[in-house]
Amino acid sequence: MCISFRQRISSFTAAAALAGGLALPGTASAAHNVVSYSAPVQAGTVVISARQRSLFLVNGDGTAIRYPVAVPKAGKEWSGYAHIDGKYVNPDWVPPAVVKQDHPELPNFIHGGSPHNPMGVRALTLDRNQVAIHGTTNKMRASVGTAASYGCIRMLNEDVVDLYERVGVGTPVVMTP
């Protein structure tokens, strides 16, 4: 699928950065994008609509925070239930075999924090085979809103930072067609 990376050990968190006076661009960017949302899921659930190219974080009061996303391309789609099983800041990335086969020009390893790292600044791994909700590079920002990934859910970096701060390991995720 779309990810294969090793955790980069780091004590850096968005909260620590903010406490230290460092600004993370767009950390509150999605807070204004609250939409009406009713679904038979509990508050705190992440719902991804492939058709709408949107990720919704359900608030439980008839609203959700809506984020634009890139979803899996044809042949790489998935649907169903998952849970967030890991949270990573500036993850390193190793292209999975299927990605490397399609793009042999890719390096075998990209350090976290590199402007060329397709995982962006945050990754929320799911308990599915090599699938994550993650940020993106500046070069790939235009893919958000399209079907472009190998199975992952790609977000703008400022939005994945916002989501990262709002969810925890164990958060339920539902992917709908």
NORQUI-V562910 format. One record per helix or strand. SS is the DSSP state (h for helix, s for strand). FROM is the first residue (numbers start at 1). TO is the last residue. If there is no record, write none. Layout:
# NORQUI-V562910
ss = (SS	SS)
from = (FROM	FROM)
to = (TO	TO)
This chain:
# NORQUI-V562910
ss = (h	s	s	s	s	s	s	h	s	s	s	h	s	s	h	s)
from = (14	34	46	54	63	80	93	97	110	122	132	138	147	153	157	172)
to = (19	36	49	58	72	89	93	102	110	126	134	143	149	155	166	176)
